Amino acid sequence: MQEISIISMIFTAALVLVCLFLVLAPIFSWNSYLSFANKGQDSATNKEVLLSTLNELEFEYKMDKISHVDYKNLKKQYESQVVSIMKEEEEQITSQTVDKDLMAEIESEIEATMKSHKNNKGGGK
């Protein structure tokens, strides 16, 4: 009889621990430990989420579910976040330096190849 009560106490303790874990897990920031995506993907994803949120906000405003004041405040907030993400993306693009000499050489090779291809086509007719 004592064995049953000890076993039931062990199962009860395990059940309580599992419940505590499930309740407390969202409180802790697990994202910082599980974040494997690079920043570029995160900003693109955030931009998409913000743009879709702006779309939904516009829809809800047109359906009279949101007051005009709330709509203006939320729209301004989301638009400023989108603008900052777009500026970061633009800075990343402009910060990537391209070797201008290499680009000029590649363009001249492309032009030479196109000219020779045109001459070959014109000579064959």
C-alpha positions as CSV (number, residue, x, y, z in Angstrom):
1,M,0.0,0.0,0.0
2,Q,2.9,2.4,0.7
3,E,4.4,1.6,-2.7
4,I,1.3,2.9,-4.4
5,S,1.4,6.2,-2.5
6,I,5.1,6.7,-3.2
7,I,4.6,6.0,-6.9
8,S,1.6,8.4,-7.0
9,M,3.7,11.0,-5.2
10,I,6.5,10.7,-7.8
11,F,4.0,11.0,-10.7
12,T,2.3,14.0,-9.1
13,A,5.6,15.7,-8.6
14,A,6.6,15.0,-12.2
15,L,3.2,16.4,-13.4
16,V,3.6,19.5,-11.3
17,L,7.1,20.1,-12.7
18,V,5.9,19.7,-16.3
19,C,3.0,22.1,-15.7
20,L,5.4,24.7,-14.1
21,F,7.7,24.4,-17.0
22,L,4.9,24.9,-19.5
23,V,3.6,27.9,-17.6
24,L,6.9,29.6,-17.0
25,A,8.6,28.8,-20.3
26,P,7.0,31.7,-22.3
27,I,8.2,34.2,-19.7
28,F,11.9,33.5,-20.4
29,S,13.5,34.8,-23.6
30,W,14.2,31.5,-25.4
31,N,14.5,33.4,-28.7
32,S,17.9,34.6,-27.9
33,Y,19.1,31.1,-27.5
34,L,17.3,29.7,-30.5
35,S,18.0,32.5,-33.0
36,F,20.0,31.1,-35.9
37,A,18.8,33.3,-38.7
38,N,21.0,36.1,-39.9
39,K,20.1,39.7,-39.4
40,G,19.2,40.3,-43.1
41,Q,16.5,37.7,-43.0
42,D,15.2,39.1,-39.8
43,S,14.8,42.6,-41.1
44,A,13.2,41.3,-44.3
45,T,10.7,39.3,-42.2
46,N,10.1,42.2,-39.9
47,K,9.4,44.5,-42.9
48,E,6.9,42.0,-44.4
49,V,5.2,41.6,-41.0
50,L,5.0,45.4,-40.6
51,L,3.6,45.9,-44.1
52,S,1.0,43.3,-43.6
53,T,0.1,44.8,-40.2
54,L,-0.3,48.2,-41.9
55,N,-2.6,46.5,-44.4
56,E,-4.7,45.0,-41.7
57,L,-4.8,48.3,-39.8
58,E,-6.1,50.1,-42.9
59,F,-8.7,47.4,-43.4
60,E,-9.9,47.6,-39.8
61,Y,-10.0,51.4,-40.0
62,K,-12.2,51.2,-43.1
63,M,-14.5,48.7,-41.3
64,D,-14.8,51.3,-38.4
65,K,-13.2,48.9,-35.9
66,I,-10.6,51.4,-34.9
67,S,-10.9,55.1,-34.0
68,H,-9.3,57.7,-36.2
69,V,-6.9,58.7,-33.4
70,D,-5.7,55.2,-32.8
71,Y,-5.4,54.6,-36.5
72,K,-3.2,57.7,-37.0
73,N,-1.0,56.8,-34.0
74,L,-0.5,53.1,-35.0
75,K,0.0,54.0,-38.7
76,K,2.7,56.5,-37.8
77,Q,4.4,54.0,-35.5
78,Y,4.4,51.2,-38.0
79,E,5.5,53.4,-40.9
80,S,8.4,54.8,-38.9
81,Q,9.5,51.2,-38.2
82,V,9.3,50.3,-41.8
83,V,11.3,53.4,-42.8
84,S,14.0,52.5,-40.3
85,I,14.2,49.0,-41.7
86,M,14.4,50.3,-45.3
87,K,17.1,52.7,-44.4
88,E,19.1,49.9,-42.8
89,E,18.7,47.8,-46.0
90,E,19.8,50.8,-48.1
91,E,22.9,51.3,-46.0
92,Q,23.8,47.7,-46.3
93,I,23.5,47.8,-50.0
94,T,25.5,51.0,-50.3
95,S,28.1,49.8,-47.9
96,Q,28.9,46.8,-50.1
97,T,31.8,48.1,-52.1
98,V,32.1,47.0,-55.7
99,D,35.5,47.0,-57.4
100,K,34.9,49.6,-60.1
101,D,37.9,48.5,-62.2
102,L,36.6,45.0,-62.2
103,M,33.1,46.1,-63.2
104,A,34.6,48.3,-66.0
105,E,36.6,45.3,-67.3
106,I,33.5,43.0,-67.2
107,E,31.4,45.6,-69.0
108,S,34.1,46.0,-71.7
109,E,34.3,42.2,-72.1
110,I,30.5,42.0,-72.5
111,E,30.5,44.8,-75.1
112,A,33.3,43.1,-77.0
113,T,31.5,39.8,-76.9
114,M,28.3,41.4,-78.1
115,K,30.1,43.2,-81.0
116,S,31.8,40.0,-82.1
117,H,28.5,38.2,-81.9
118,K,26.8,40.9,-84.0
119,N,29.7,40.7,-86.6
120,N,29.3,36.9,-86.8
121,K,25.6,37.1,-87.3
122,G,26.0,39.9,-89.9
123,G,28.7,38.0,-91.8
124,G,26.7,34.8,-92.0
125,K,23.8,36.4,-93.9
